[in-house]
Amino acid sequence: MKTLIAAAAMAALSFCGIANAQEYSLRFSTSQVNPDEPIIKAMKTYAERVGERSGGRIAITVMTGDQLGAQKKVNEMVMSGASLLSATDYGQLGQFVPDLSILAGPYVYPDLAATDRLFASDPYRDLSSKLEARGIKIIMPNGLFGYRHIIANKPVRSPADLAGVTIRVPSSPIMMATFGNYGARPTELPWGDVYNALQTGVVDAAEGPFGSIAGAKLNETRKVISKTGHQIMFTAWVASSQLFNSLPEDLQKILLEEGQTIAKELTQMTLDTDDAYAKQLAASGVEIVTDVDIPAFIEASRAAYEKVPNITPGIYDQVQKAMAE
C-alpha cells in the first residue's frame, strides 16, 4: 500500500512538473510572410533560444502575415496587457510616444555605427521608459529591418517625381509627414493589403526594403524600384509592460539578453541579404534606379520632423547629439 501511495505521489509530482514546465505561452506577431526573410528567421531563432534557456517555461509561437491583426491593432493589444510579442518599428510606436517617431524619420541616421551610440544613450533610455510607462516594454530595440526604397511604375529620382502620387506608407506619423512633404499623397495601409492595393490601383506606389518587396511579390505589380534609401528602418520587438513585470526576474533576463543577441544577428543577416534581394528583383524584370538625387530628398525631408503631432521641440537635435558623442 505504501508503495502504491509513493508511486501515486511521484506520478502527481511528475504531472505537476510537466504542467508547470510551460508557464507562459506567447504569440509573436509580424506583418511579414516570407519565411526566408531575415526578420522571420530571427523571430524563430529567438523563440527557440528563449524556450531552451527557460527550460520550456516560456513558449513563443511566431505568427506571420498579420494573422493577429495589423501592427497598430497588435500594438494596442500589447499595451492593454495581452500575452503577445509584436515585431514593430519606431514609426508605429510613435503613435504612443510621439518623440519615438524621430527614430523612424527620413535620413535621420548618418550610418549604422552612429545608431549603436544612439541606442546606448540616455535620450533613448528616456524615450523607451516613457513607452514602458504607457504599457509597452521594448525587449529588442535595434534589429536592422532594412533600407527603404520606392517601388512604382516610373522612376523616382527627386521629390518632384512624387507630386500627386498616391503611395502606401505604414501607420506612422513621421512617414505620413515625410511623403506629404515630398508632394505625394500618403495612404496608410497594413502591409498585407499592399499587393492588392497596387494591383487594383488603390495606390500608385509603395515603399519598403528590398527583402520585403520581394517577399510580398510587389514586383508582380510594379516594375521600377528607385533607391531612395529614405529610411534606415529598425524593428523593435515589444511586450506588455504589465506582462513583462509579472515575469520572474530570471525570465525577464532571458528575454532581454536574447533580444540583445538576436538584434546583432538580424542586423548582419539583413546586410548580408540586401544585395541578393536586389539582384533577385532585377532578375525578375524590375528596373533598379540608382541615379537618385539624395540631397534633394534630404532637403525635402527636413520639415517633416516639425509636422509630427505632439513632438517635443528639440528632440531631433537631442538624437543627433547622442549619435555624435
Backbone bond lengths (Angstrom), bond angles and torsions (degrees), N, CA, C in turn:
res aa  C-N    CA-C-N  psi(-1)  N-CA   C-N-CA  omega(-1)  CA-C   N-CA-C  phi
1 M - - - 1.456 - - 1.518 111.68 -
2 K 1.371 114.27 -44.96 1.453 118.99 178.89 1.527 110.52 -61.32
3 T 1.346 114.59 -36.41 1.465 118.99 179.41 1.520 110.97 -63.93
4 L 1.373 114.92 -41.48 1.463 119.44 179.52 1.524 111.31 -65.02
5 I 1.329 116.47 -41.27 1.470 120.76 179.92 1.529 110.08 -64.32
6 A 1.333 114.84 -43.78 1.464 119.25 179.26 1.524 110.89 -61.87
7 A 1.337 115.20 -41.98 1.467 119.64 179.81 1.519 110.78 -64.25
8 A 1.345 115.87 -40.44 1.459 120.10 179.14 1.525 111.12 -64.47
9 A 1.334 114.49 -40.58 1.463 118.98 179.41 1.524 110.71 -63.82
10 M 1.324 115.75 -42.31 1.467 119.36 179.47 1.525 111.15 -63.95
11 A 1.324 115.35 -40.14 1.467 119.90 178.56 1.521 110.87 -63.07
12 A 1.342 115.31 -41.18 1.463 119.64 179.49 1.517 110.91 -63.87
13 L 1.336 115.81 -42.60 1.456 119.80 179.07 1.522 110.58 -64.47
14 S 1.343 115.02 -40.41 1.453 119.85 178.41 1.518 110.57 -61.76
15 F 1.354 115.89 -43.29 1.460 120.96 179.80 1.523 110.62 -62.27
16 C 1.341 116.22 -42.17 1.461 120.38 179.33 1.517 110.66 -62.88
17 G 1.342 115.24 -38.72 1.454 119.03 179.38 1.510 111.05 -61.93
18 I 1.338 116.79 -42.02 1.456 121.20 178.49 1.522 110.26 -65.86
19 A 1.339 115.62 -44.02 1.460 119.65 -177.40 1.516 111.53 -64.42
20 N 1.362 115.79 -35.89 1.454 119.48 -176.52 1.529 113.40 -87.11
21 A 1.346 116.20 -9.34 1.458 119.54 -176.20 1.525 111.11 -61.56
22 Q 1.307 117.38 -33.89 1.462 121.88 -179.17 1.525 108.28 -114.61
23 E 1.309 115.49 86.84 1.451 119.92 -173.90 1.516 113.13 -84.88
24 Y 1.352 116.45 -27.42 1.461 120.09 -176.10 1.525 109.31 -132.08
25 S 1.304 115.55 122.85 1.456 121.12 178.87 1.527 108.04 -113.65
26 L 1.334 116.39 116.50 1.455 121.74 -174.81 1.525 110.93 -119.90
27 R 1.311 116.25 139.26 1.459 121.16 172.16 1.529 108.17 -99.05
28 F 1.330 115.96 138.92 1.457 122.65 -173.05 1.532 108.06 -117.85
29 S 1.328 116.93 110.73 1.459 121.96 -170.02 1.527 112.92 -98.32
30 T 1.343 115.46 140.24 1.459 122.36 171.88 1.522 109.43 -144.62
31 S 1.339 115.16 154.76 1.461 120.70 176.36 1.523 111.67 -80.43
32 Q 1.324 116.55 -22.20 1.461 120.47 -173.50 1.533 110.82 -72.97
33 V 1.341 114.86 153.62 1.466 119.53 -175.76 1.526 114.13 -123.26
34 N 1.313 117.06 -26.13 1.466 120.64 -174.80 1.528 109.95 -77.49
35 P 1.331 118.03 116.16 1.473 120.53 -177.80 1.519 113.64 -63.24
36 D 1.336 117.57 -15.84 1.459 120.73 179.34 1.522 112.71 -86.45
37 E 1.330 117.65 -9.51 1.466 119.39 178.70 1.523 110.05 -67.38
38 P 1.331 117.10 140.98 1.458 120.43 -178.71 1.521 114.17 -53.07
39 I 1.329 118.53 -39.25 1.460 119.60 -175.64 1.524 111.45 -64.50
40 I 1.331 117.52 -39.68 1.467 119.69 -179.67 1.530 110.08 -70.52
41 K 1.330 116.70 -40.13 1.467 119.03 175.53 1.520 110.59 -60.00
42 A 1.337 116.24 -41.81 1.462 120.49 -178.88 1.528 111.12 -66.48
43 M 1.313 117.05 -40.98 1.465 120.61 179.16 1.522 110.88 -61.96
44 K 1.319 116.75 -42.27 1.468 120.40 -179.36 1.535 110.79 -68.57
45 T 1.323 116.22 -39.65 1.464 119.74 177.08 1.522 110.34 -62.96
46 Y 1.327 116.16 -44.16 1.467 121.45 178.64 1.529 110.36 -59.10
47 A 1.329 116.48 -45.91 1.467 121.07 -179.93 1.529 110.73 -59.68
48 E 1.330 115.99 -43.34 1.473 119.97 179.82 1.523 111.45 -64.02
49 R 1.315 116.47 -45.64 1.468 119.94 -177.37 1.523 112.29 -66.40
50 V 1.328 116.20 -41.33 1.466 119.75 177.98 1.522 110.06 -63.53
51 G 1.335 116.28 -40.84 1.456 119.85 178.07 1.522 111.82 -62.20
52 E 1.329 115.74 -43.64 1.469 119.93 -179.57 1.520 111.66 -66.51
53 R 1.336 116.58 -48.79 1.471 119.60 -176.79 1.528 112.74 -66.61
54 S 1.326 115.87 -29.19 1.468 119.09 -179.23 1.515 111.97 -88.25
55 G 1.313 117.22 0.74 1.461 120.08 -178.06 1.517 112.45 63.75
56 G 1.315 115.94 31.66 1.463 120.58 179.52 1.513 114.12 83.85
57 R 1.309 118.20 3.67 1.466 120.26 -179.22 1.523 111.85 -73.71
58 I 1.328 116.91 -23.56 1.459 121.59 172.43 1.519 107.88 -119.32
59 A 1.315 116.54 122.23 1.467 122.03 176.59 1.529 107.65 -115.67
60 I 1.330 116.91 122.54 1.461 122.26 -177.02 1.521 109.30 -115.31
61 T 1.325 115.99 126.59 1.461 122.21 177.57 1.523 108.87 -110.42
62 V 1.337 116.82 120.82 1.459 121.87 -178.81 1.528 109.48 -80.93
63 M 1.325 115.81 126.77 1.472 123.10 -178.75 1.522 107.90 -116.86
64 T 1.333 117.42 113.94 1.463 121.55 -175.30 1.526 111.50 -98.50
65 G 1.342 114.74 170.54 1.460 120.76 172.01 1.510 115.43 62.49
66 D 1.329 117.82 34.21 1.473 121.07 178.20 1.530 112.67 56.31
67 Q 1.335 116.88 35.51 1.468 119.52 179.69 1.524 111.98 -60.56
68 L 1.320 116.52 -29.05 1.465 120.66 -178.95 1.525 111.73 -95.13
69 G 1.321 116.44 2.26 1.457 120.54 -178.63 1.514 110.69 119.70
70 A 1.337 115.97 169.32 1.461 121.34 177.94 1.526 109.75 -63.61
71 Q 1.339 115.81 158.43 1.461 120.52 -176.27 1.525 112.81 -53.01
72 K 1.312 116.44 -43.91 1.467 119.79 -178.57 1.524 110.87 -57.27
73 K 1.323 116.01 -45.21 1.464 120.67 -179.98 1.528 110.94 -65.97
74 V 1.333 116.55 -43.76 1.470 120.09 -179.39 1.519 110.38 -63.34
75 N 1.329 116.99 -42.76 1.467 119.69 178.77 1.525 111.73 -61.97
76 E 1.312 116.71 -36.42 1.467 120.30 176.75 1.526 110.78 -66.74
77 M 1.336 115.88 -36.79 1.461 120.09 176.33 1.524 110.78 -65.37
78 V 1.335 115.68 -40.94 1.467 120.30 176.69 1.520 109.79 -59.88
79 M 1.321 116.68 -47.02 1.457 121.04 -178.43 1.525 111.94 -60.49
80 S 1.331 116.17 -31.02 1.465 120.70 -178.20 1.523 112.72 -81.48
81 G 1.362 117.16 -4.43 1.452 119.65 175.27 1.511 115.97 107.25
82 A 1.345 117.80 9.03 1.464 120.83 -178.10 1.525 111.13 -66.27
83 S 1.333 115.78 153.90 1.467 122.01 179.61 1.531 109.61 -81.38
84 L 1.317 114.47 67.18 1.455 121.59 -175.56 1.521 110.51 -132.19
85 L 1.315 115.21 154.96 1.451 123.06 163.11 1.525 106.11 -117.04
86 S 1.330 116.44 144.91 1.458 120.24 -179.70 1.517 109.74 -127.39
87 A 1.329 116.01 128.54 1.463 121.27 171.63 1.521 106.51 -88.62
88 T 1.311 115.86 100.94 1.455 120.63 -173.14 1.518 109.34 -124.90
89 D 1.332 117.66 -158.68 1.465 120.83 178.71 1.517 108.69 -150.71
90 Y 1.336 115.44 172.32 1.458 119.42 -172.49 1.528 112.95 -74.00
91 G 1.319 117.56 -22.54 1.457 119.25 173.37 1.519 110.68 -64.65
92 Q 1.323 115.75 -43.41 1.461 120.81 177.63 1.528 110.90 -66.99
93 L 1.329 116.57 -42.22 1.462 120.19 -178.14 1.524 111.85 -69.60
94 G 1.328 116.65 -17.95 1.456 120.81 175.72 1.515 113.04 -64.02
95 Q 1.327 116.90 -14.57 1.464 120.09 175.41 1.521 111.52 -70.28
96 F 1.323 116.45 -22.49 1.470 121.29 -178.14 1.527 111.86 -102.03
97 V 1.333 116.28 -38.31 1.474 122.40 174.24 1.525 105.59 -129.81
98 P 1.329 118.21 97.17 1.470 121.05 -172.06 1.524 114.94 -50.76
99 D 1.341 117.28 -35.34 1.463 119.36 -177.83 1.529 112.92 -63.26
100 L 1.332 117.75 -23.17 1.469 120.17 178.11 1.526 111.63 -65.57
101 S 1.334 116.98 -19.56 1.466 120.59 177.91 1.523 111.64 -57.35
102 I 1.329 115.87 -29.92 1.464 120.04 -179.54 1.525 110.80 -55.65
103 L 1.329 116.41 -36.09 1.464 120.84 -175.69 1.524 112.43 -73.92
104 A 1.329 116.23 -6.36 1.467 120.86 175.37 1.523 109.94 -116.94
105 G 1.320 116.12 18.16 1.456 120.32 -174.85 1.517 113.29 -78.87
106 P 1.325 116.25 164.42 1.468 121.12 -179.75 1.522 111.82 -71.44
107 Y 1.308 115.47 129.59 1.461 122.86 174.75 1.536 112.44 52.53
108 V 1.338 116.53 33.59 1.465 119.64 -177.69 1.533 111.76 -77.69
109 Y 1.337 116.98 -28.36 1.469 120.64 -175.70 1.527 110.63 -100.60
110 P 1.334 117.73 124.28 1.468 119.06 177.18 1.527 112.73 -69.46
111 D 1.344 117.17 -33.81 1.463 121.95 177.92 1.525 107.97 -168.25
112 L 1.326 116.23 173.00 1.465 120.11 -176.57 1.520 112.44 -69.91
113 A 1.330 117.32 -32.08 1.466 119.50 178.38 1.523 110.81 -61.57
114 A 1.322 116.43 -36.66 1.461 120.61 178.94 1.524 111.34 -66.04
115 T 1.318 116.71 -31.95 1.469 118.99 -179.30 1.523 111.04 -68.24
116 D 1.329 117.03 -32.08 1.467 119.52 176.72 1.526 110.51 -60.53
117 R 1.332 115.79 -40.49 1.467 119.43 178.53 1.525 111.05 -67.47
118 L 1.314 116.02 -37.50 1.466 119.22 -179.33 1.522 111.51 -64.18
119 F 1.340 116.83 -48.75 1.461 120.03 -175.19 1.535 113.12 -71.75
120 A 1.326 116.20 -7.55 1.470 120.29 174.81 1.528 111.54 -105.97
121 S 1.340 116.55 9.90 1.464 120.71 -171.83 1.529 113.05 -96.00
122 D 1.323 115.48 162.67 1.469 121.16 176.04 1.527 112.37 -63.97
123 P 1.354 119.76 -41.29 1.471 118.52 177.49 1.525 112.63 -57.82
124 Y 1.349 116.54 -40.04 1.465 118.13 178.55 1.528 111.08 -67.38
125 R 1.316 117.38 -43.25 1.469 120.38 179.21 1.534 110.48 -60.58
126 D 1.313 116.75 -36.19 1.459 120.65 178.49 1.530 110.83 -66.04
127 L 1.320 116.58 -43.14 1.463 120.36 179.58 1.529 111.46 -65.84
128 S 1.330 116.98 -42.73 1.467 119.77 -179.76 1.528 110.67 -67.63
129 S 1.330 117.30 -32.11 1.473 120.57 176.79 1.520 111.00 -66.75
130 K 1.316 116.53 -38.81 1.468 120.19 177.26 1.530 110.65 -63.85
131 L 1.328 115.75 -39.08 1.463 119.58 177.73 1.518 110.30 -65.96
132 E 1.328 116.56 -41.42 1.462 120.63 179.32 1.523 110.81 -61.82
133 A 1.322 116.78 -36.79 1.465 120.82 178.10 1.523 111.32 -67.18
134 R 1.336 116.54 -24.00 1.467 120.56 176.59 1.523 111.91 -83.04
135 G 1.358 116.65 -7.54 1.458 119.69 176.84 1.510 115.36 112.51
136 I 1.357 117.50 7.47 1.464 120.49 -177.45 1.526 109.49 -125.39
137 K 1.321 116.23 120.07 1.462 123.15 -178.29 1.527 109.42 -102.35
138 I 1.322 117.08 126.38 1.464 121.59 176.09 1.524 108.77 -83.01
139 I 1.326 116.30 120.78 1.471 120.08 178.97 1.531 111.78 -106.14
140 M 1.317 116.91 -16.69 1.467 121.73 172.82 1.522 106.81 -145.12
141 P 1.342 117.69 112.46 1.456 119.57 -168.35 1.517 117.04 -92.40
142 N 1.336 119.17 -24.54 1.465 117.62 -163.94 1.520 114.62 -148.14
143 G 1.326 116.72 56.54 1.457 120.20 171.26 1.520 108.38 -89.19
144 L 1.313 117.32 124.67 1.464 120.23 -178.54 1.523 110.46 -65.56
145 F 1.327 115.75 124.46 1.465 121.18 177.82 1.522 110.36 -94.43
146 G 1.332 116.81 -31.09 1.454 118.75 175.97 1.518 113.08 145.73
147 Y 1.337 113.62 171.42 1.461 121.97 174.94 1.526 107.41 -93.52
148 R 1.314 116.99 126.84 1.460 120.43 -173.35 1.534 111.29 -91.44
149 H 1.328 114.72 137.02 1.458 122.70 -179.59 1.539 108.99 -130.31
150 I 1.318 116.62 173.85 1.461 121.51 -175.03 1.524 110.04 -107.36
151 I 1.330 116.55 129.05 1.460 122.11 174.32 1.529 107.94 -110.54
152 A 1.323 115.89 126.55 1.462 121.59 -174.96 1.531 108.47 -149.98
153 N 1.339 115.27 -170.44 1.459 119.10 177.82 1.526 111.51 -102.06
154 K 1.356 115.16 11.21 1.461 120.79 177.32 1.530 108.44 -153.45
155 P 1.325 117.74 159.79 1.466 120.10 176.60 1.528 111.19 -64.82
156 V 1.335 115.57 144.19 1.464 121.81 174.24 1.513 106.26 -121.49
157 R 1.337 115.07 97.06 1.459 120.46 -176.72 1.524 112.91 -99.17
158 S 1.324 116.80 -17.72 1.466 121.14 179.39 1.524 107.97 -150.51
159 P 1.336 117.75 164.06 1.469 119.74 178.01 1.518 112.88 -56.21
160 A 1.333 117.23 -30.19 1.468 120.34 -179.81 1.526 111.69 -60.32
161 D 1.330 117.33 -28.18 1.466 120.94 -179.41 1.528 112.33 -72.11
162 L 1.338 116.99 -10.56 1.468 121.08 179.19 1.521 112.51 -98.66
163 A 1.324 117.70 0.32 1.461 120.30 -177.76 1.531 110.94 -57.44
164 G 1.334 116.04 120.88 1.461 121.40 177.98 1.509 115.22 77.06
165 V 1.352 118.46 1.23 1.470 121.85 -178.70 1.531 109.36 -81.25
166 T 1.317 116.00 127.55 1.466 120.53 175.40 1.521 108.20 -83.16
167 I 1.327 116.00 116.57 1.461 120.44 -174.63 1.516 110.63 -125.78
168 R 1.312 115.61 135.22 1.461 120.39 177.03 1.520 109.49 -74.34
169 V 1.332 115.06 132.68 1.458 121.45 172.20 1.528 107.93 -131.12
170 P 1.342 117.74 158.68 1.467 119.45 175.71 1.516 111.67 -68.81
171 S 1.328 116.14 169.48 1.470 120.84 178.49 1.522 108.65 -73.56
172 S 1.310 115.58 80.20 1.455 122.85 -172.16 1.522 109.30 -142.35
173 P 1.315 118.32 118.22 1.464 120.46 -179.97 1.521 113.60 -56.09
174 I 1.343 117.05 -38.80 1.460 119.51 -177.53 1.522 111.43 -70.45
175 M 1.342 118.08 -34.24 1.459 119.78 178.46 1.530 111.31 -73.03
176 M 1.321 116.87 -35.32 1.467 119.84 174.49 1.526 109.85 -61.40
177 A 1.328 116.25 -45.47 1.462 120.40 -179.56 1.523 111.24 -66.19
178 T 1.328 116.69 -39.63 1.465 121.28 -177.68 1.516 111.78 -62.19
179 F 1.318 116.38 -53.07 1.467 118.61 -175.84 1.520 112.42 -74.55
180 G 1.321 116.22 -25.99 1.459 118.67 171.18 1.514 110.33 -64.02
181 N 1.322 116.13 -36.95 1.462 121.60 179.23 1.523 111.73 -68.95
182 Y 1.328 116.90 -26.99 1.459 120.79 177.57 1.531 111.91 -77.84
183 G 1.334 116.25 -8.80 1.459 119.82 -178.28 1.511 114.14 94.97
184 A 1.353 116.01 3.16 1.474 120.51 178.47 1.517 110.44 -83.44
185 R 1.321 114.97 176.95 1.467 121.57 174.35 1.531 107.79 -114.46
186 P 1.350 117.30 87.54 1.467 120.46 -177.53 1.516 111.84 -68.77
187 T 1.329 115.21 138.55 1.457 121.94 -179.24 1.522 108.91 -130.21
188 E 1.330 117.10 123.51 1.467 121.13 179.08 1.522 110.16 -77.64
189 L 1.333 115.66 128.16 1.459 121.86 175.83 1.522 108.83 -146.33
190 P 1.338 118.38 144.49 1.469 119.80 171.59 1.525 109.80 -61.50
191 W 1.334 116.62 148.54 1.459 120.77 -177.62 1.522 112.20 -57.15
192 G 1.316 116.69 -36.88 1.460 119.83 -178.72 1.520 114.21 -65.11
193 D 1.335 117.25 -15.08 1.469 121.15 -179.47 1.520 112.86 -97.48
194 V 1.329 117.19 -3.81 1.470 119.69 -171.02 1.524 111.98 -67.87
195 Y 1.328 117.75 -43.39 1.462 120.53 -178.24 1.529 110.41 -56.01
196 N 1.318 116.45 -51.61 1.464 119.93 -178.88 1.520 111.98 -65.17
197 A 1.326 116.60 -35.71 1.464 120.24 179.92 1.531 110.81 -65.05
198 L 1.323 116.89 -38.78 1.464 120.48 176.09 1.528 110.83 -71.40
199 Q 1.297 116.27 -42.10 1.465 121.40 -177.11 1.527 111.73 -63.16
200 T 1.331 116.06 -37.78 1.467 120.53 -176.72 1.525 113.18 -94.35
201 G 1.341 117.00 -3.43 1.455 119.63 178.18 1.509 114.79 83.25
202 V 1.332 117.39 11.35 1.472 119.89 175.63 1.523 109.48 -61.56
203 V 1.327 116.11 -37.42 1.466 121.29 171.94 1.523 108.40 -126.63
204 D 1.337 115.45 154.69 1.463 120.71 179.70 1.520 111.96 -88.83
205 A 1.322 115.90 -28.16 1.454 120.26 -171.17 1.520 109.85 -149.36
206 A 1.315 115.27 170.38 1.464 121.72 175.82 1.521 107.19 -147.81
207 E 1.322 116.46 176.27 1.464 119.94 178.08 1.512 109.02 -146.12
208 G 1.336 115.03 149.22 1.452 119.96 -178.76 1.507 110.40 171.43
209 P 1.328 117.79 173.47 1.471 121.32 176.43 1.528 111.30 -71.05
210 F 1.323 115.88 158.71 1.460 120.05 178.82 1.527 111.51 -53.64
211 G 1.327 117.06 -43.57 1.458 120.37 -177.00 1.512 112.82 -62.10
212 S 1.317 116.95 -42.07 1.461 120.56 -179.95 1.522 111.36 -70.43
213 I 1.332 116.17 -38.55 1.468 120.13 178.05 1.530 110.07 -61.93
214 A 1.337 115.83 -45.01 1.466 119.96 178.62 1.518 110.93 -67.96
215 G 1.336 117.31 -42.90 1.457 121.37 -178.21 1.513 113.15 -61.70
216 A 1.338 116.20 -36.23 1.472 120.52 179.43 1.526 112.18 -90.05
217 K 1.322 116.71 0.07 1.473 123.26 178.33 1.525 112.65 59.54
218 L 1.323 115.99 35.06 1.462 119.34 179.41 1.525 111.36 -65.74
219 N 1.328 116.40 -20.72 1.463 120.63 177.62 1.523 112.63 -65.46
220 E 1.323 117.58 -11.84 1.471 119.91 174.40 1.520 111.29 -77.74
221 T 1.334 116.66 -15.55 1.475 120.38 -177.05 1.519 113.48 -109.80
222 R 1.335 117.91 -25.89 1.463 122.31 179.81 1.527 108.13 -139.71
223 K 1.327 116.15 148.69 1.462 119.44 -170.93 1.529 114.15 -121.47
224 V 1.332 117.98 15.77 1.462 119.95 178.73 1.527 109.34 -133.30
225 I 1.331 117.22 123.22 1.464 122.01 174.24 1.519 108.11 -116.95
226 S 1.320 115.40 123.74 1.463 121.11 178.52 1.521 109.00 -102.33
227 K 1.345 116.39 125.93 1.468 121.55 -174.89 1.536 110.71 -80.00
228 T 1.322 114.20 75.27 1.466 119.71 178.33 1.524 111.61 -78.30
229 G 1.324 117.37 -30.93 1.462 120.81 -177.86 1.518 111.78 52.01
230 H 1.332 116.07 37.52 1.471 120.46 -171.54 1.528 112.99 -69.69
231 Q 1.308 116.75 -17.21 1.459 118.82 179.03 1.525 110.06 -144.25
232 I 1.342 116.09 128.50 1.457 120.68 165.08 1.522 105.20 -90.47
233 M 1.318 115.26 110.99 1.458 119.36 -170.57 1.525 111.15 -101.55
234 F 1.314 114.71 128.51 1.460 121.31 173.50 1.521 109.31 -107.70
235 T 1.322 115.82 137.48 1.450 119.14 171.99 1.525 108.91 -88.45
236 A 1.311 115.29 137.40 1.467 121.83 173.90 1.522 106.88 -114.58
237 W 1.325 116.63 128.97 1.461 120.83 178.55 1.520 108.31 -98.58
238 V 1.317 115.74 129.98 1.469 119.67 -171.72 1.525 111.48 -129.43
239 A 1.329 113.36 155.80 1.467 122.69 174.84 1.523 107.72 -133.69
240 S 1.296 115.69 168.03 1.463 120.71 174.23 1.530 109.63 -66.36
241 S 1.335 116.86 132.54 1.466 120.21 175.23 1.520 110.01 -58.76
242 Q 1.320 115.38 -40.88 1.464 120.67 -179.42 1.524 110.36 -62.37
243 L 1.321 116.47 -45.62 1.465 120.49 178.93 1.522 110.55 -63.86
244 F 1.340 116.46 -48.64 1.466 120.38 -177.50 1.520 110.81 -58.92
245 N 1.319 117.33 -45.39 1.465 120.88 -177.29 1.530 112.57 -68.56
246 S 1.336 116.03 -19.57 1.467 119.77 179.06 1.530 112.13 -82.70
247 L 1.322 117.24 -12.28 1.453 121.13 -178.26 1.525 110.60 -77.58
248 P 1.329 117.20 148.71 1.469 119.79 171.09 1.526 109.59 -58.01
249 E 1.314 116.64 152.75 1.464 120.94 -175.86 1.526 112.95 -59.33
250 D 1.332 116.70 -34.80 1.462 118.48 -178.59 1.533 111.36 -66.85
251 L 1.337 116.71 -33.61 1.460 119.95 178.73 1.531 110.83 -75.78
252 Q 1.322 116.92 -36.17 1.463 120.01 174.20 1.525 109.82 -58.78
253 K 1.314 115.78 -44.24 1.470 121.51 -179.20 1.524 110.90 -61.51
254 I 1.314 116.46 -42.32 1.471 120.59 179.87 1.521 110.72 -61.77
255 L 1.324 117.21 -47.11 1.468 121.07 -179.08 1.521 111.03 -59.29
256 L 1.323 117.07 -44.01 1.464 121.07 -176.99 1.526 112.08 -73.50
257 E 1.322 116.94 -43.37 1.460 119.47 -178.91 1.520 111.58 -65.93
258 E 1.322 116.90 -43.13 1.466 119.36 178.05 1.524 110.68 -67.52
259 G 1.333 116.80 -29.24 1.463 120.69 175.22 1.519 111.64 -64.24
260 Q 1.329 116.94 -42.32 1.459 120.82 178.00 1.526 111.23 -63.66
261 T 1.318 115.99 -40.93 1.464 120.22 -179.13 1.519 111.46 -66.59
262 I 1.333 116.58 -47.04 1.466 119.62 -175.70 1.514 111.60 -70.93
263 A 1.334 118.28 -26.17 1.464 120.68 178.32 1.525 110.33 -60.19
264 K 1.319 116.79 -44.94 1.465 121.18 179.65 1.526 110.69 -66.04
265 E 1.326 116.18 -39.95 1.458 119.96 -178.52 1.526 111.50 -69.66
266 L 1.328 116.67 -39.40 1.463 120.18 178.40 1.522 110.30 -65.14
267 T 1.320 117.08 -42.85 1.464 120.32 178.11 1.526 110.73 -57.37
268 Q 1.324 116.98 -45.57 1.459 119.96 -179.31 1.525 111.42 -67.50
269 M 1.330 117.16 -41.07 1.468 120.06 177.71 1.527 111.30 -60.16
270 T 1.323 116.05 -41.44 1.463 120.51 -179.58 1.521 110.58 -64.34
271 L 1.329 116.60 -45.03 1.461 120.29 177.92 1.528 111.07 -62.71
272 D 1.321 116.86 -39.96 1.466 121.49 -177.36 1.522 112.56 -67.75
273 T 1.325 117.41 -30.59 1.467 120.35 -173.90 1.520 114.35 -100.28
274 D 1.324 117.65 -9.54 1.465 120.66 -174.41 1.527 111.83 -58.73
275 D 1.332 117.24 -50.12 1.464 120.81 -179.58 1.523 111.41 -64.37
276 A 1.328 116.24 -36.08 1.468 119.80 -179.77 1.521 110.66 -63.86
277 Y 1.332 116.50 -41.31 1.471 119.47 178.25 1.527 110.79 -66.65
278 A 1.329 117.27 -38.52 1.465 120.43 178.30 1.529 110.27 -61.98
279 K 1.336 116.88 -43.03 1.469 120.64 178.46 1.526 111.43 -66.03
280 Q 1.331 115.61 -37.75 1.469 119.97 177.88 1.523 110.60 -62.22
281 L 1.321 116.56 -42.69 1.462 120.97 179.52 1.532 110.93 -67.18
282 A 1.324 116.46 -41.29 1.467 120.09 178.26 1.526 110.80 -62.72
283 A 1.327 115.69 -39.67 1.463 120.31 179.46 1.528 112.03 -65.39
284 S 1.335 116.24 -24.67 1.471 120.16 179.59 1.527 112.10 -83.58
285 G 1.331 116.04 0.36 1.463 119.53 177.97 1.507 115.11 105.21
286 V 1.331 116.92 7.19 1.464 120.74 179.75 1.527 109.94 -82.85
287 E 1.329 115.87 135.14 1.467 121.17 173.59 1.529 108.46 -84.22
288 I 1.318 117.58 125.21 1.454 122.46 176.83 1.528 108.13 -100.20
289 V 1.321 116.24 110.97 1.466 121.84 -177.13 1.520 108.88 -91.33
290 T 1.329 116.50 119.62 1.466 120.73 -176.46 1.526 113.64 -108.98
291 D 1.331 118.22 -17.51 1.471 120.18 -177.46 1.533 110.15 -86.10
292 V 1.330 114.30 60.99 1.466 122.03 -178.81 1.531 109.27 -92.43
293 D 1.312 116.84 139.44 1.461 122.12 179.13 1.532 109.08 -81.77
294 I 1.319 115.81 79.84 1.466 121.36 -177.36 1.528 111.98 -59.78
295 P 1.333 119.90 -43.76 1.470 118.71 177.70 1.527 113.11 -55.95
296 A 1.330 117.50 -36.69 1.466 120.02 178.48 1.524 110.72 -66.52
297 F 1.324 116.98 -38.11 1.463 120.21 177.74 1.525 110.46 -67.84
298 I 1.327 116.76 -41.44 1.468 119.71 178.89 1.521 110.47 -60.92
299 E 1.316 115.96 -44.73 1.473 120.21 179.87 1.526 111.22 -62.22
300 A 1.331 116.27 -42.70 1.468 120.22 -178.99 1.522 112.15 -71.52
301 S 1.321 116.83 -17.27 1.465 120.87 -177.37 1.524 113.46 -83.45
302 R 1.320 117.05 -23.09 1.463 120.52 -169.22 1.525 113.03 -57.68
303 A 1.302 116.79 -42.66 1.467 119.77 -176.02 1.521 112.55 -70.76
304 A 1.337 116.99 -15.84 1.474 119.59 -177.83 1.516 111.01 -61.95
305 Y 1.334 116.90 -34.29 1.464 120.42 -177.16 1.527 112.16 -64.41
306 E 1.306 116.53 -26.36 1.465 120.61 -179.44 1.526 112.01 -84.24
307 K 1.329 116.43 -10.73 1.459 120.23 -175.29 1.520 113.93 -99.36
308 V 1.332 116.99 -2.68 1.466 119.66 177.68 1.530 108.25 -74.07
309 P 1.325 118.03 125.05 1.469 120.49 -177.78 1.529 112.33 -60.14
310 N 1.315 116.20 137.11 1.475 124.20 172.08 1.522 114.30 65.85
311 I 1.307 117.56 21.77 1.458 119.44 179.73 1.536 109.70 -79.74
312 T 1.322 116.78 145.77 1.455 121.72 -177.99 1.529 110.81 -76.18
313 P 1.314 118.68 127.22 1.468 119.72 177.53 1.528 110.80 -57.76
314 G 1.311 116.02 132.97 1.457 120.88 177.62 1.519 115.17 89.41
315 I 1.338 118.69 -4.27 1.463 120.13 -176.41 1.533 111.26 -66.39
316 Y 1.323 117.12 -34.28 1.473 119.99 177.54 1.524 109.99 -60.63
317 D 1.327 116.59 -45.06 1.463 120.83 179.89 1.528 111.24 -64.52
318 Q 1.340 117.52 -36.43 1.457 120.59 177.42 1.525 111.27 -61.96
319 V 1.322 115.11 -41.96 1.469 120.34 -179.84 1.530 109.83 -65.87
320 Q 1.323 116.49 -43.31 1.459 119.50 179.41 1.527 111.41 -63.47
321 K 1.316 116.33 -39.83 1.466 120.86 178.97 1.524 111.02 -63.81
322 A 1.337 116.71 -41.39 1.460 121.06 179.81 1.515 111.63 -61.62
323 M 1.338 117.10 -34.20 1.456 120.48 -179.38 1.527 111.87 -78.16
324 A 1.325 116.09 -23.99 1.463 120.32 -177.44 1.518 112.28 -83.87
325 E 1.332 118.19 -20.65 1.460 121.56 -173.73 1.524 112.22 -78.67
